[in-house]
Amino acid sequence: MDYKEQRERLVARLKEERPLPPEIEAAFLAVPREEFVPEASRESSYTDLALPLQAGATISQPSMLVIMLLELRLKRGVSVLEAGSGCGYFLALLAAAGAKACGVEIITGLAKQSRERLDRLGYDVEVIDGDASKVEFGRKFGRVVFSAAVSNVPHWSRKVLEPGGFVLAPVGDREYQELVRAYEVRTEFTGRLCRFVPFV
């Protein structure tokens, strides 16, 4: 199966929905999504669908990840913490787009697999195994992004922000969520509706 050709077709479809900045387009063309999905789902790697992983986790649909990358307002070299980093696909996209990415994942098996996978593929990304609310990161981040839904923006995530940084999170219940951008003392609603599995 020609995954490179499928990747190019996926990017073409994503570009039909909205213009992609060059660094985001290049990231989607560079990162092999098939490496991040379970063997049983590999043929569906380049459909624009969320795919199941383990323990209720999923790999998000590419079109949603485009929106998240746009809403993160990335600048080259910005430090990004992904809470609920799952299989590591979004971490790879962040790194390929020029961010300094770090992930934290509470499901030990996923954290271990994603760390090994990212190392094997050559991405300089740290993956921490643990509960994000209890991890001592020892540094601040320009962005914190949640890849699972929360009922409100957790206090701890604002505390690890650099000055001027923000948290991007899908906030709501199981049926209705909106991407929210939360700064240290204020919150913006992006108007981007979404549906993620709950954050644990």
Secondary structure, DSSP 8 states (H G I E B T S, - for coil): --HHHHHHHHHHHHHHHS---HHHHHHHHHS-GGGTS-GGGGGGTTSSS-EE-STT-EE--HHHHHHHHHHTT--TT-EEEEES-TTSHHHHHHHHTT-EEEEEESSHHHHHHHHHHHHHHT---EEEES-TTT---SS-EEEEEESSBBSS--HHHHHTEEEEEEEEEEEE-SS-EEEEEE-SS-EEEEEEEE---B--
